[in-house]
Amino acid sequence: MPQMNRDQRNAAWQAANQWRARAAQTQPTGLAGSLKLLFTWLAFGALMIVGVVLGLFSY
C-alpha cells in the first residue's frame, strides 16, 4: 500500500471534518424530525425483509 504524503492526509482529514460538521447540522430536531427518522428506519427494515425473503425463495 503506497504511503500518502502530508497533503493527501491533510485533505482527507479536512474532508472528514467537513462531513462530520454536515452530519451534525442535519440531526433531526423536534417531533417532525424524529418521525421522519422513524419512518426512514421502518422503510429500510421493510426493504431488508423483502430482500431477504426474495433472496431465500428465488433460486
C-alpha distance matrix in Angstrom:
0.0 3.8 6.5 9.2 12.6 15.6 17.1 14.3 14.3 18.1 18.3 16.5 18.8 21.8 21.1 20.9 24.1 25.8 25.1 26.4 29.5 30.2 29.9 32.3 34.8 35.0 36.1 39.2 42.4 45.7 47.1 46.1 42.4 42.6 44.4 41.8 39.0 41.0 41.8 38.2 37.1 40.2 39.3 35.7 37.1 39.7 37.1 35.0 38.2 39.2 35.8 36.1 39.7 39.0 36.1 38.4 41.3 39.8 39.5
3.8 0.0 3.8 6.4 9.3 12.8 14.1 11.7 12.4 16.0 16.4 15.2 17.6 20.3 20.1 20.4 23.4 25.0 24.7 26.3 29.0 29.9 30.1 32.4 34.6 35.1 36.6 39.8 42.8 46.3 47.9 46.8 43.1 43.6 45.5 42.8 40.2 42.5 43.2 39.6 38.8 42.0 41.0 37.5 39.2 41.8 39.2 37.4 40.7 41.6 38.3 38.8 42.4 41.6 38.9 41.4 44.2 42.6 42.4
6.5 3.8 0.0 3.8 6.4 9.5 11.6 9.7 9.7 13.3 14.3 13.5 15.3 18.2 18.5 18.8 21.3 23.3 23.5 24.7 27.3 28.6 28.9 30.8 33.1 34.0 35.4 38.8 41.6 45.2 47.0 46.1 42.3 42.9 45.0 42.5 39.8 42.2 43.2 39.6 38.9 42.3 41.5 38.1 39.9 42.6 40.3 38.4 41.8 43.0 39.8 40.3 44.0 43.4 40.8 43.3 46.2 44.8 44.9
9.2 6.4 3.8 0.0 3.8 6.6 8.0 5.9 6.4 9.8 10.6 10.1 12.2 14.7 15.2 15.8 18.3 20.0 20.5 21.9 24.2 25.5 26.1 28.1 30.1 31.2 32.8 36.3 39.0 42.6 44.6 43.5 39.8 40.6 42.8 40.2 37.7 40.3 41.3 37.7 37.3 40.7 39.9 36.7 38.7 41.4 39.1 37.6 41.1 42.2 39.2 40.0 43.7 43.0 40.7 43.3 46.2 44.8 45.2
12.6 9.3 6.4 3.8 0.0 3.8 5.6 5.5 6.4 8.7 10.2 11.0 12.5 14.5 15.7 16.8 18.6 20.3 21.4 22.8 24.6 26.2 27.3 28.9 30.8 32.2 34.0 37.5 40.0 43.7 45.9 44.9 41.2 42.2 44.6 42.0 39.6 42.4 43.5 39.9 39.7 43.2 42.5 39.4 41.5 44.3 42.0 40.6 44.2 45.3 42.4 43.3 47.0 46.3 44.1 46.8 49.7 48.3 48.7
15.6 12.8 9.5 6.6 3.8 0.0 3.8 5.5 5.2 6.1 8.6 10.0 10.4 12.2 14.2 15.3 16.4 18.3 19.9 21.0 22.5 24.4 25.7 26.9 28.7 30.5 32.2 35.9 38.1 41.8 44.3 43.4 39.7 40.8 43.4 40.9 38.5 41.5 42.8 39.4 39.2 42.9 42.3 39.3 41.5 44.4 42.4 41.1 44.7 45.9 43.3 44.2 47.9 47.5 45.4 48.1 51.0 49.8 50.4
17.1 14.1 11.6 8.0 5.6 3.8 0.0 3.8 5.5 5.0 6.1 8.6 9.7 10.4 12.2 14.1 15.2 16.4 18.2 19.8 20.9 22.5 24.2 25.7 27.0 28.8 30.9 34.5 36.7 40.4 42.9 41.8 38.2 39.6 42.0 39.4 37.2 40.4 41.4 38.0 38.2 41.8 41.0 38.2 40.7 43.4 41.2 40.3 44.0 45.0 42.4 43.6 47.2 46.6 44.8 47.7 50.4 49.1 49.8
14.3 11.7 9.7 5.9 5.5 5.5 3.8 0.0 3.8 5.4 5.1 6.2 8.6 9.9 10.6 12.3 14.2 15.3 16.5 18.3 20.0 21.2 22.5 24.4 25.9 27.3 29.3 32.8 35.3 39.0 41.2 40.0 36.4 37.6 39.9 37.1 34.9 38.0 38.9 35.3 35.4 38.9 38.0 35.1 37.5 40.2 37.9 36.9 40.6 41.5 38.8 40.1 43.7 43.0 41.1 44.0 46.7 45.3 46.1
14.3 12.4 9.7 6.4 6.4 5.2 5.5 3.8 0.0 3.8 5.5 5.1 6.1 8.6 9.9 10.5 12.3 14.2 15.3 16.4 18.3 20.0 21.0 22.5 24.5 26.0 27.6 31.2 33.7 37.3 39.6 38.7 35.0 36.0 38.4 36.0 33.5 36.4 37.7 34.3 34.0 37.7 37.1 34.2 36.3 39.2 37.3 36.0 39.6 40.9 38.3 39.3 43.0 42.6 40.7 43.4 46.3 45.2 46.0
18.1 16.0 13.3 9.8 8.7 6.1 5.0 5.4 3.8 0.0 3.8 5.4 5.0 6.1 8.6 9.8 10.5 12.3 14.2 15.2 16.5 18.4 19.9 21.0 22.7 24.6 26.4 30.1 32.2 35.9 38.5 37.6 34.0 35.2 37.8 35.4 33.1 36.3 37.6 34.3 34.4 38.1 37.6 34.9 37.2 40.1 38.3 37.3 41.0 42.2 39.8 41.0 44.7 44.4 42.7 45.4 48.3 47.3 48.3
18.3 16.4 14.3 10.6 10.2 8.6 6.1 5.1 5.5 3.8 0.0 3.8 5.4 5.1 6.1 8.6 9.9 10.5 12.2 14.2 15.3 16.5 18.3 20.0 21.2 22.8 25.0 28.6 30.9 34.6 37.0 35.8 32.2 33.7 36.0 33.3 31.3 34.6 35.5 32.2 32.5 36.2 35.4 32.7 35.4 38.0 36.0 35.3 39.0 40.0 37.6 39.1 42.6 42.1 40.6 43.6 46.2 45.0 46.2
16.5 15.2 13.5 10.1 11.0 10.0 8.6 6.2 5.1 5.4 3.8 0.0 3.8 5.4 5.1 6.2 8.6 9.9 10.5 12.2 14.2 15.4 16.4 18.4 20.1 21.3 23.2 26.7 29.3 32.9 35.1 34.0 30.3 31.5 33.8 31.2 28.9 31.9 33.0 29.6 29.6 33.3 32.6 29.8 32.2 35.0 33.0 32.1 35.8 36.9 34.5 35.8 39.4 39.0 37.3 40.2 43.0 41.9 43.1
18.8 17.6 15.3 12.2 12.5 10.4 9.7 8.6 6.1 5.0 5.4 3.8 0.0 3.8 5.5 5.1 6.2 8.7 9.9 10.5 12.3 14.4 15.3 16.5 18.6 20.3 21.8 25.5 27.7 31.4 33.8 33.1 29.4 30.4 33.1 30.8 28.4 31.4 32.9 29.7 29.6 33.4 33.1 30.4 32.6 35.6 34.0 33.0 36.6 38.1 35.9 37.0 40.6 40.6 39.0 41.7 44.6 43.8 45.1
21.8 20.3 18.2 14.7 14.5 12.2 10.4 9.9 8.6 6.1 5.1 5.4 3.8 0.0 3.8 5.4 5.1 6.2 8.6 9.8 10.5 12.4 14.2 15.3 16.7 18.7 20.6 24.3 26.3 30.1 32.7 31.7 28.1 29.6 32.2 29.8 27.8 31.1 32.4 29.3 29.7 33.4 33.0 30.6 33.2 36.0 34.4 33.8 37.4 38.7 36.7 38.1 41.6 41.5 40.2 43.1 45.8 44.9 46.4
21.1 20.1 18.5 15.2 15.7 14.2 12.2 10.6 9.9 8.6 6.1 5.1 5.5 3.8 0.0 3.8 5.4 5.1 6.1 8.6 9.9 10.6 12.3 14.3 15.5 16.8 19.0 22.5 24.9 28.6 30.9 29.7 26.1 27.6 29.9 27.2 25.3 28.6 29.6 26.3 26.8 30.5 29.8 27.4 30.1 32.8 31.0 30.5 34.2 35.3 33.3 34.9 38.3 38.0 36.8 39.8 42.4 41.4 43.0
20.9 20.4 18.8 15.8 16.8 15.3 14.1 12.3 10.5 9.8 8.6 6.2 5.1 5.4 3.8 0.0 3.8 5.5 5.1 6.1 8.6 9.9 10.5 12.3 14.4 15.5 17.1 20.7 23.2 26.9 29.1 28.2 24.5 25.5 28.1 25.7 23.3 26.4 27.8 24.6 24.7 28.4 28.1 25.5 27.9 30.9 29.4 28.6 32.2 33.6 31.7 33.0 36.5 36.5 35.3 38.0 40.8 40.2 41.7
24.1 23.4 21.3 18.3 18.6 16.4 15.2 14.2 12.3 10.5 9.9 8.6 6.2 5.1 5.4 3.8 0.0 3.8 5.4 5.0 6.2 8.7 9.8 10.5 12.5 14.5 16.0 19.8 21.7 25.5 28.0 27.4 23.7 25.0 27.8 25.7 23.5 26.8 28.4 25.4 25.7 29.5 29.4 27.2 29.6 32.6 31.4 30.8 34.3 35.9 34.2 35.6 39.0 39.2 38.1 40.8 43.6 43.1 44.9
25.8 25.0 23.3 20.0 20.3 18.3 16.4 15.3 14.2 12.3 10.5 9.9 8.7 6.2 5.1 5.5 3.8 0.0 3.8 5.4 5.1 6.2 8.6 9.9 10.7 12.6 14.9 18.5 20.5 24.2 26.8 25.7 22.2 23.9 26.5 24.1 22.3 25.8 27.1 24.1 24.9 28.6 28.2 26.3 29.0 31.7 30.4 30.3 33.8 35.0 33.5 35.2 38.5 38.5 37.7 40.6 43.1 42.5 44.4
25.1 24.7 23.5 20.5 21.4 19.9 18.2 16.5 15.3 14.2 12.2 10.5 9.9 8.6 6.1 5.1 5.4 3.8 0.0 3.8 5.4 5.2 6.1 8.6 10.0 10.8 12.9 16.4 18.9 22.6 24.8 23.6 20.0 21.5 23.8 21.3 19.3 22.7 23.9 20.8 21.4 25.1 24.7 22.6 25.3 28.0 26.7 26.5 30.1 31.3 29.8 31.5 34.7 34.7 34.0 36.8 39.4 38.8 40.8
26.4 26.3 24.7 21.9 22.8 21.0 19.8 18.3 16.4 15.2 14.2 12.2 10.5 9.8 8.6 6.1 5.0 5.4 3.8 0.0 3.8 5.5 5.1 6.2 8.7 10.1 11.2 15.0 17.3 20.9 23.3 22.6 18.9 20.0 22.8 20.8 18.5 21.8 23.5 20.7 20.9 24.7 24.9 22.8 25.2 28.2 27.3 26.8 30.3 31.9 30.6 31.9 35.3 35.7 34.9 37.5 40.2 40.0 42.0
29.5 29.0 27.3 24.2 24.6 22.5 20.9 20.0 18.3 16.5 15.3 14.2 12.3 10.5 9.9 8.6 6.2 5.1 5.4 3.8 0.0 3.8 5.4 5.1 6.4 8.9 10.6 14.3 15.9 19.7 22.4 21.7 18.2 19.9 22.8 20.8 19.0 22.5 24.2 21.7 22.4 26.1 26.3 24.7 27.2 30.0 29.3 29.2 32.6 34.1 33.1 34.6 37.8 38.1 37.7 40.3 42.9 42.6 44.8
30.2 29.9 28.6 25.5 26.2 24.4 22.5 21.2 20.0 18.4 16.5 15.4 14.4 12.4 10.6 9.9 8.7 6.2 5.2 5.5 3.8 0.0 3.8 5.4 5.1 6.4 9.2 12.5 14.5 18.3 20.7 19.5 16.1 18.1 20.6 18.1 16.7 20.4 21.6 19.0 20.2 23.8 23.5 22.2 25.0 27.6 26.7 27.0 30.4 31.6 30.6 32.5 35.5 35.7 35.4 38.2 40.6 40.2 42.6
29.9 30.1 28.9 26.1 27.3 25.7 24.2 22.5 21.0 19.9 18.3 16.4 15.3 14.2 12.3 10.5 9.8 8.6 6.1 5.1 5.4 3.8 0.0 3.8 5.5 5.3 6.8 10.3 12.9 16.6 18.7 17.8 14.1 15.5 18.1 15.9 13.9 17.4 18.9 16.3 17.0 20.7 20.8 19.3 21.9 24.6 24.0 24.1 27.3 28.8 28.0 29.6 32.6 33.1 32.9 35.4 37.9 37.8 40.2
32.3 32.4 30.8 28.1 28.9 26.9 25.7 24.4 22.5 21.0 20.0 18.4 16.5 15.3 14.3 12.3 10.5 9.9 8.6 6.2 5.1 5.4 3.8 0.0 3.8 5.6 5.8 9.5 11.3 14.9 17.6 17.3 13.7 15.0 18.1 16.6 14.7 18.0 20.1 18.0 18.7 22.2 22.9 21.6 23.9 26.8 26.6 26.6 29.6 31.4 30.8 32.3 35.2 36.0 35.8 38.1 40.7 40.8 43.3
34.8 34.6 33.1 30.1 30.8 28.7 27.0 25.9 24.5 22.7 21.2 20.1 18.6 16.7 15.5 14.4 12.5 10.7 10.0 8.7 6.4 5.1 5.5 3.8 0.0 3.8 5.7 8.8 10.0 13.7 16.6 15.8 12.5 14.7 17.6 15.8 14.8 18.4 20.0 18.1 19.5 22.8 23.1 22.4 25.0 27.5 27.3 27.8 30.8 32.2 31.9 33.7 36.4 37.0 37.1 39.6 41.9 41.9 44.6
35.0 35.1 34.0 31.2 32.2 30.5 28.8 27.3 26.0 24.6 22.8 21.3 20.3 18.7 16.8 15.5 14.5 12.6 10.8 10.1 8.9 6.4 5.3 5.6 3.8 0.0 3.8 6.3 8.5 12.2 14.4 13.1 9.7 11.9 14.4 12.3 11.3 15.0 16.3 14.4 16.0 19.3 19.4 18.9 21.6 23.9 23.7 24.5 27.4 28.7 28.5 30.4 33.0 33.6 33.9 36.4 38.6 38.6 41.4
36.1 36.6 35.4 32.8 34.0 32.2 30.9 29.3 27.6 26.4 25.0 23.2 21.8 20.6 19.0 17.1 16.0 14.9 12.9 11.2 10.6 9.2 6.8 5.8 5.7 3.8 0.0 3.8 6.3 9.8 12.1 11.6 8.0 9.3 12.5 11.2 9.6 13.0 15.1 13.6 14.6 17.8 18.7 18.2 20.4 23.0 23.3 23.8 26.5 28.2 28.3 29.8 32.3 33.3 33.6 35.9 38.1 38.6 41.4
39.2 39.8 38.8 36.3 37.5 35.9 34.5 32.8 31.2 30.1 28.6 26.7 25.5 24.3 22.5 20.7 19.8 18.5 16.4 15.0 14.3 12.5 10.3 9.5 8.8 6.3 3.8 0.0 3.8 6.7 8.4 7.9 4.3 5.9 8.9 8.1 7.3 10.4 12.5 11.9 13.2 15.9 17.0 17.2 19.2 21.4 22.2 23.1 25.4 27.0 27.6 29.2 31.4 32.5 33.2 35.3 37.3 38.0 41.0
42.4 42.8 41.6 39.0 40.0 38.1 36.7 35.3 33.7 32.2 30.9 29.3 27.7 26.3 24.9 23.2 21.7 20.5 18.9 17.3 15.9 14.5 12.9 11.3 10.0 8.5 6.3 3.8 0.0 3.8 6.8 7.2 5.1 6.9 9.9 10.1 10.1 12.7 14.8 14.9 16.3 18.6 19.9 20.5 22.3 24.4 25.5 26.5 28.5 30.2 31.0 32.6 34.6 35.8 36.7 38.6 40.6 41.3 44.5
45.7 46.3 45.2 42.6 43.7 41.8 40.4 39.0 37.3 35.9 34.6 32.9 31.4 30.1 28.6 26.9 25.5 24.2 22.6 20.9 19.7 18.3 16.6 14.9 13.7 12.2 9.8 6.7 3.8 0.0 3.8 5.6 5.6 6.4 8.8 10.2 10.9 12.5 14.6 15.6 16.9 18.6 20.3 21.4 22.8 24.6 26.1 27.3 28.9 30.6 31.9 33.3 35.0 36.5 37.6 39.3 41.1 42.1 45.4
47.1 47.9 47.0 44.6 45.9 44.3 42.9 41.2 39.6 38.5 37.0 35.1 33.8 32.7 30.9 29.1 28.0 26.8 24.8 23.3 22.4 20.7 18.7 17.6 16.6 14.4 12.1 8.4 6.8 3.8 0.0 3.8 5.5 5.1 6.1 8.6 9.8 10.4 12.2 14.1 15.4 16.3 18.2 19.8 20.9 22.3 24.2 25.6 26.8 28.4 30.0 31.5 32.8 34.4 35.8 37.3 38.9 40.1 43.5
46.1 46.8 46.1 43.5 44.9 43.4 41.8 40.0 38.7 37.6 35.8 34.0 33.1 31.7 29.7 28.2 27.4 25.7 23.6 22.6 21.7 19.5 17.8 17.3 15.8 13.1 11.6 7.9 7.2 5.6 3.8 0.0 3.8 5.4 5.2 6.1 8.6 9.8 10.6 12.2 14.3 15.3 16.4 18.3 19.9 20.9 22.5 24.3 25.7 26.9 28.4 30.2 31.5 32.8 34.3 36.1 37.5 38.4 41.8
42.4 43.1 42.3 39.8 41.2 39.7 38.2 36.4 35.0 34.0 32.2 30.3 29.4 28.1 26.1 24.5 23.7 22.2 20.0 18.9 18.2 16.1 14.1 13.7 12.5 9.7 8.0 4.3 5.1 5.6 5.5 3.8 0.0 3.8 5.5 5.1 6.2 8.6 10.0 10.5 12.4 14.2 15.3 16.5 18.4 19.9 21.1 22.5 24.4 25.8 26.9 28.6 30.4 31.5 32.7 34.7 36.4 37.1 40.4
42.6 43.6 42.9 40.6 42.2 40.8 39.6 37.6 36.0 35.2 33.7 31.5 30.4 29.6 27.6 25.5 25.0 23.9 21.5 20.0 19.9 18.1 15.5 15.0 14.7 11.9 9.3 5.9 6.9 6.4 5.1 5.4 3.8 0.0 3.8 5.4 5.1 6.1 8.7 9.8 10.7 12.3 14.2 15.3 16.5 18.3 20.0 21.1 22.6 24.4 25.7 27.0 28.7 30.2 31.4 33.0 34.8 35.9 39.2
44.4 45.5 45.0 42.8 44.6 43.4 42.0 39.9 38.4 37.8 36.0 33.8 33.1 32.2 29.9 28.1 27.8 26.5 23.8 22.8 22.8 20.6 18.1 18.1 17.6 14.4 12.5 8.9 9.9 8.8 6.1 5.2 5.5 3.8 0.0 3.8 5.4 5.0 6.1 8.4 9.9 10.4 12.1 14.1 15.2 16.3 18.2 19.8 21.0 22.4 24.1 25.6 26.9 28.4 29.9 31.5 32.9 34.1 37.5
41.8 42.8 42.5 40.2 42.0 40.9 39.4 37.1 36.0 35.4 33.3 31.2 30.8 29.8 27.2 25.7 25.7 24.1 21.3 20.8 20.8 18.1 15.9 16.6 15.8 12.3 11.2 8.1 10.1 10.2 8.6 6.1 5.1 5.4 3.8 0.0 3.8 5.4 5.2 6.1 8.7 9.9 10.5 12.2 14.2 15.3 16.5 18.3 20.0 21.0 22.4 24.3 25.8 26.8 28.3 30.2 31.7 32.5 35.8
39.0 40.2 39.8 37.7 39.6 38.5 37.2 34.9 33.5 33.1 31.3 28.9 28.4 27.8 25.3 23.3 23.5 22.3 19.3 18.5 19.0 16.7 13.9 14.7 14.8 11.3 9.6 7.3 10.1 10.9 9.8 8.6 6.2 5.1 5.4 3.8 0.0 3.8 5.5 5.1 6.3 8.6 9.9 10.5 12.3 14.3 15.4 16.5 18.4 20.0 21.0 22.6 24.4 25.7 26.7 28.6 30.5 31.3 34.5
41.0 42.5 42.2 40.3 42.4 41.5 40.4 38.0 36.4 36.3 34.6 31.9 31.4 31.1 28.6 26.4 26.8 25.8 22.7 21.8 22.5 20.4 17.4 18.0 18.4 15.0 13.0 10.4 12.7 12.5 10.4 9.8 8.6 6.1 5.0 5.4 3.8 0.0 3.8 5.4 5.3 6.2 8.7 9.9 10.6 12.3 14.3 15.3 16.6 18.4 19.9 21.1 22.6 24.3 25.6 27.0 28.8 30.0 33.3
41.8 43.2 43.2 41.3 43.5 42.8 41.4 38.9 37.7 37.6 35.5 33.0 32.9 32.4 29.6 27.8 28.4 27.1 23.9 23.5 24.2 21.6 18.9 20.1 20.0 16.3 15.1 12.5 14.8 14.6 12.2 10.6 10.0 8.7 6.1 5.2 5.5 3.8 0.0 3.8 5.4 4.9 6.0 8.4 9.7 10.3 12.2 14.0 15.2 16.3 18.1 19.8 20.9 22.3 23.9 25.6 27.0 28.0 31.4
38.2 39.6 39.6 37.7 39.9 39.4 38.0 35.3 34.3 34.3 32.2 29.6 29.7 29.3 26.3 24.6 25.4 24.1 20.8 20.7 21.7 19.0 16.3 18.0 18.1 14.4 13.6 11.9 14.9 15.6 14.1 12.2 10.5 9.8 8.4 6.1 5.1 5.4 3.8 0.0 3.8 5.5 5.2 6.2 8.6 9.9 10.6 12.3 14.3 15.4 16.4 18.4 20.1 21.1 22.3 24.4 26.0 26.6 29.9
37.1 38.8 38.9 37.3 39.7 39.2 38.2 35.4 34.0 34.4 32.5 29.6 29.6 29.7 26.8 24.7 25.7 24.9 21.4 20.9 22.4 20.2 17.0 18.7 19.5 16.0 14.6 13.2 16.3 16.9 15.4 14.3 12.4 10.7 9.9 8.7 6.3 5.3 5.4 3.8 0.0 3.8 5.4 5.0 6.1 8.5 9.8 10.4 12.3 14.2 15.1 16.4 18.3 19.8 20.7 22.4 24.4 25.4 28.6
40.2 42.0 42.3 40.7 43.2 42.9 41.8 38.9 37.7 38.1 36.2 33.3 33.4 33.4 30.5 28.4 29.5 28.6 25.1 24.7 26.1 23.8 20.7 22.2 22.8 19.3 17.8 15.9 18.6 18.6 16.3 15.3 14.2 12.3 10.4 9.9 8.6 6.2 4.9 5.5 3.8 0.0 3.8 5.4 5.1 6.1 8.6 9.8 10.6 12.3 14.1 15.3 16.5 18.3 19.7 21.1 22.7 24.0 27.4
39.3 41.0 41.5 39.9 42.5 42.3 41.0 38.0 37.1 37.6 35.4 32.6 33.1 33.0 29.8 28.1 29.4 28.2 24.7 24.9 26.3 23.5 20.8 22.9 23.1 19.4 18.7 17.0 19.9 20.3 18.2 16.4 15.3 14.2 12.1 10.5 9.9 8.7 6.0 5.2 5.4 3.8 0.0 3.8 5.4 5.1 6.2 8.6 9.9 10.5 12.2 14.2 15.4 16.4 18.1 19.9 21.2 22.1 25.5
35.7 37.5 38.1 36.7 39.4 39.3 38.2 35.1 34.2 34.9 32.7 29.8 30.4 30.6 27.4 25.5 27.2 26.3 22.6 22.8 24.7 22.2 19.3 21.6 22.4 18.9 18.2 17.2 20.5 21.4 19.8 18.3 16.5 15.3 14.1 12.2 10.5 9.9 8.4 6.2 5.0 5.4 3.8 0.0 3.8 5.5 5.2 6.2 8.7 10.0 10.5 12.3 14.3 15.3 16.2 18.3 20.2 20.8 24.0
37.1 39.2 39.9 38.7 41.5 41.5 40.7 37.5 36.3 37.2 35.4 32.2 32.6 33.2 30.1 27.9 29.6 29.0 25.3 25.2 27.2 25.0 21.9 23.9 25.0 21.6 20.4 19.2 22.3 22.8 20.9 19.9 18.4 16.5 15.2 14.2 12.3 10.6 9.7 8.6 6.1 5.1 5.4 3.8 0.0 3.8 5.4 5.0 6.2 8.7 9.8 10.6 12.3 14.2 15.1 16.5 18.5 19.8 22.9
39.7 41.8 42.6 41.4 44.3 44.4 43.4 40.2 39.2 40.1 38.0 35.0 35.6 36.0 32.8 30.9 32.6 31.7 28.0 28.2 30.0 27.6 24.6 26.8 27.5 23.9 23.0 21.4 24.4 24.6 22.3 20.9 19.9 18.3 16.3 15.3 14.3 12.3 10.3 9.9 8.5 6.1 5.1 5.5 3.8 0.0 3.8 5.4 5.1 6.2 8.5 9.9 10.6 12.2 14.0 15.4 16.7 18.0 21.4
37.1 39.2 40.3 39.1 42.0 42.4 41.2 37.9 37.3 38.3 36.0 33.0 34.0 34.4 31.0 29.4 31.4 30.4 26.7 27.3 29.3 26.7 24.0 26.6 27.3 23.7 23.3 22.2 25.5 26.1 24.2 22.5 21.1 20.0 18.2 16.5 15.4 14.3 12.2 10.6 9.8 8.6 6.2 5.2 5.4 3.8 0.0 3.8 5.4 5.1 6.0 8.6 9.9 10.4 12.0 14.1 15.4 16.0 19.4
35.0 37.4 38.4 37.6 40.6 41.1 40.3 36.9 36.0 37.3 35.3 32.1 33.0 33.8 30.5 28.6 30.8 30.3 26.5 26.8 29.2 27.0 24.1 26.6 27.8 24.5 23.8 23.1 26.5 27.3 25.6 24.3 22.5 21.1 19.8 18.3 16.5 15.3 14.0 12.3 10.4 9.8 8.6 6.2 5.0 5.4 3.8 0.0 3.8 5.5 5.0 6.2 8.6 9.9 10.3 12.2 14.3 15.2 18.2
38.2 40.7 41.8 41.1 44.2 44.7 44.0 40.6 39.6 41.0 39.0 35.8 36.6 37.4 34.2 32.2 34.3 33.8 30.1 30.3 32.6 30.4 27.3 29.6 30.8 27.4 26.5 25.4 28.5 28.9 26.8 25.7 24.4 22.6 21.0 20.0 18.4 16.6 15.2 14.3 12.3 10.6 9.9 8.7 6.2 5.1 5.4 3.8 0.0 3.8 5.4 5.1 6.2 8.5 9.7 10.6 12.4 14.1 17.2
39.2 41.6 43.0 42.2 45.3 45.9 45.0 41.5 40.9 42.2 40.0 36.9 38.1 38.7 35.3 33.6 35.9 35.0 31.3 31.9 34.1 31.6 28.8 31.4 32.2 28.7 28.2 27.0 30.2 30.6 28.4 26.9 25.8 24.4 22.4 21.0 20.0 18.4 16.3 15.4 14.2 12.3 10.5 10.0 8.7 6.2 5.1 5.5 3.8 0.0 3.8 5.5 5.2 6.1 8.4 9.9 10.7 11.8 15.4
35.8 38.3 39.8 39.2 42.4 43.3 42.4 38.8 38.3 39.8 37.6 34.5 35.9 36.7 33.3 31.7 34.2 33.5 29.8 30.6 33.1 30.6 28.0 30.8 31.9 28.5 28.3 27.6 31.0 31.9 30.0 28.4 26.9 25.7 24.1 22.4 21.0 19.9 18.1 16.4 15.1 14.1 12.2 10.5 9.8 8.5 6.0 5.0 5.4 3.8 0.0 3.8 5.5 5.1 5.9 8.5 10.1 10.4 13.5
36.1 38.8 40.3 40.0 43.3 44.2 43.6 40.1 39.3 41.0 39.1 35.8 37.0 38.1 34.9 33.0 35.6 35.2 31.5 31.9 34.6 32.5 29.6 32.3 33.7 30.4 29.8 29.2 32.6 33.3 31.5 30.2 28.6 27.0 25.6 24.3 22.6 21.1 19.8 18.4 16.4 15.3 14.2 12.3 10.6 9.9 8.6 6.2 5.1 5.5 3.8 0.0 3.8 5.5 5.0 6.1 8.7 10.0 12.7
39.7 42.4 44.0 43.7 47.0 47.9 47.2 43.7 43.0 44.7 42.6 39.4 40.6 41.6 38.3 36.5 39.0 38.5 34.7 35.3 37.8 35.5 32.6 35.2 36.4 33.0 32.3 31.4 34.6 35.0 32.8 31.5 30.4 28.7 26.9 25.8 24.4 22.6 20.9 20.1 18.3 16.5 15.4 14.3 12.3 10.6 9.9 8.6 6.2 5.2 5.5 3.8 0.0 3.8 5.4 5.1 6.2 8.5 11.6
39.0 41.6 43.4 43.0 46.3 47.5 46.6 43.0 42.6 44.4 42.1 39.0 40.6 41.5 38.0 36.5 39.2 38.5 34.7 35.7 38.1 35.7 33.1 36.0 37.0 33.6 33.3 32.5 35.8 36.5 34.4 32.8 31.5 30.2 28.4 26.8 25.7 24.3 22.3 21.1 19.8 18.3 16.4 15.3 14.2 12.2 10.4 9.9 8.5 6.1 5.1 5.5 3.8 0.0 3.8 5.5 5.3 5.8 9.3
36.1 38.9 40.8 40.7 44.1 45.4 44.8 41.1 40.7 42.7 40.6 37.3 39.0 40.2 36.8 35.3 38.1 37.7 34.0 34.9 37.7 35.4 32.9 35.8 37.1 33.9 33.6 33.2 36.7 37.6 35.8 34.3 32.7 31.4 29.9 28.3 26.7 25.6 23.9 22.3 20.7 19.7 18.1 16.2 15.1 14.0 12.0 10.3 9.7 8.4 5.9 5.0 5.4 3.8 0.0 3.8 5.7 5.6 8.0
38.4 41.4 43.3 43.3 46.8 48.1 47.7 44.0 43.4 45.4 43.6 40.2 41.7 43.1 39.8 38.0 40.8 40.6 36.8 37.5 40.3 38.2 35.4 38.1 39.6 36.4 35.9 35.3 38.6 39.3 37.3 36.1 34.7 33.0 31.5 30.2 28.6 27.0 25.6 24.4 22.4 21.1 19.9 18.3 16.5 15.4 14.1 12.2 10.6 9.9 8.5 6.1 5.1 5.5 3.8 0.0 3.8 5.9 7.7
41.3 44.2 46.2 46.2 49.7 51.0 50.4 46.7 46.3 48.3 46.2 43.0 44.6 45.8 42.4 40.8 43.6 43.1 39.4 40.2 42.9 40.6 37.9 40.7 41.9 38.6 38.1 37.3 40.6 41.1 38.9 37.5 36.4 34.8 32.9 31.7 30.5 28.8 27.0 26.0 24.4 22.7 21.2 20.2 18.5 16.7 15.4 14.3 12.4 10.7 10.1 8.7 6.2 5.3 5.7 3.8 0.0 3.8 6.2
39.8 42.6 44.8 44.8 48.3 49.8 49.1 45.3 45.2 47.3 45.0 41.9 43.8 44.9 41.4 40.2 43.1 42.5 38.8 40.0 42.6 40.2 37.8 40.8 41.9 38.6 38.6 38.0 41.3 42.1 40.1 38.4 37.1 35.9 34.1 32.5 31.3 30.0 28.0 26.6 25.4 24.0 22.1 20.8 19.8 18.0 16.0 15.2 14.1 11.8 10.4 10.0 8.5 5.8 5.6 5.9 3.8 0.0 3.8
39.5 42.4 44.9 45.2 48.7 50.4 49.8 46.1 46.0 48.3 46.2 43.1 45.1 46.4 43.0 41.7 44.9 44.4 40.8 42.0 44.8 42.6 40.2 43.3 44.6 41.4 41.4 41.0 44.5 45.4 43.5 41.8 40.4 39.2 37.5 35.8 34.5 33.3 31.4 29.9 28.6 27.4 25.5 24.0 22.9 21.4 19.4 18.2 17.2 15.4 13.5 12.7 11.6 9.3 8.0 7.7 6.2 3.8 0.0
